[in-house]
Amino acid sequence: MTMMNPISTMASITSLKVLPEEFILQPDEREFFRNQRSGDLAFRTTAYYFSLINIKNPDDPIRKQCLPSSREHNKLSVESSDPLAEKLYSPLPRLIHRYPSRVLIRLTGVCAMHCRFCYRRELLDHETAPLEREDFQNILKYIQNQQEINEVLISGGDPLTLPNDVLEYYFSTLRKAAPHVVIRLCTRIPVVQPLRIDADLVGMLKKIKGLWVVTHYNHPRELTDISCEKIALLKEAGITILNQSVLLKGINDREEILLQLFRKLSHQGIKPYYLFQTDLARGTTHFRVDLKRGINLYGALQKKLSQLMLPVYALDLPQGGGKIQLNQNSIIGKENDFYLLSDQQGRSYCYPVAEQLL
Ligand code: SF4
């Protein structure tokens, strides 16, 4: 049985006023709220996710993912509001075309929870309306005209914050316009608001042929009984589920935590797909695991997990350099406080040495 603290409903939490009396803010959390600045990512979580916090532990990994910290005000010059340079690869509003064979559509900038490490954190509060139908039609024409595209990622924000009838419109229209593409639905809802996954939603998703769901569990404690029940509903509907995690300092950057996470995911029939090194989003320095340490950690996992349970450890290179897999040979040099990395074309990129930046 999963233990929960007193709040346990579907509601969102956006204000400190609704937190239970026994919940005591840590100094860095209090400082954030006292000193909130324009451009800060607003506090937003779900009552469900909040209920998973062990309130006696100031370093609780659930707490750290949803409670803001004044450390977010520590913004480094190497960090960016658009760390993957998505604007460069956006031929149409809400469309990203970074790789020849796939595109990503941001249906909405709304999320059930504002994860404090999110690399799209500076977009979330702006794209609050769903993608306009006219913009969507233009995107469909774009996909139809680009023969190479065979995969469409539906992302956000979190698409599952939209009502079922709106989602059905997007999915069925896309399916009709581009019957050949695989659709990848990226969502954190099973983690932060599993009750959203009900028979109506699953029934609608079941009708979409070629649909894969990509979840985002970062810690084994997020795989609660209710979350696993909802995953089982999706599996029973014949939907294949993958998971991407982010390697986060003080949250999951320990061998035993990651082993437990990937084993638990696999046991639920979720394939661990990616483990991401954090992107250089502004105000996320305190979540960054040193790259060399991350590579060593991954090496330890490789010795203990089969390919079935082991995700790919990857980094989206800064300035839109694209994704690379990380392994013992990835670091090709070091200059001052930066590791040097190379893409497939041999171009080099800098990624900061984490410990020296803190
Ligand atoms: S759910 Fe995803 S997009 Fe939304 S804040 Fe969390 S990580 Fe970012």
Boltz pocket constraint, residues with backbone or C-beta under 6 A from the ligand:
constraints:
  - pocket:
      binder: B
      contacts: [[A, 110], [A, 111], [A, 112], [A, 113], [A, 114], [A, 115], [A, 118], [A, 119], [A, 120], [A, 121], [A, 124], [A, 156], [A, 157], [A, 158], [A, 187], [A, 188]]
      max_distance: 6.0
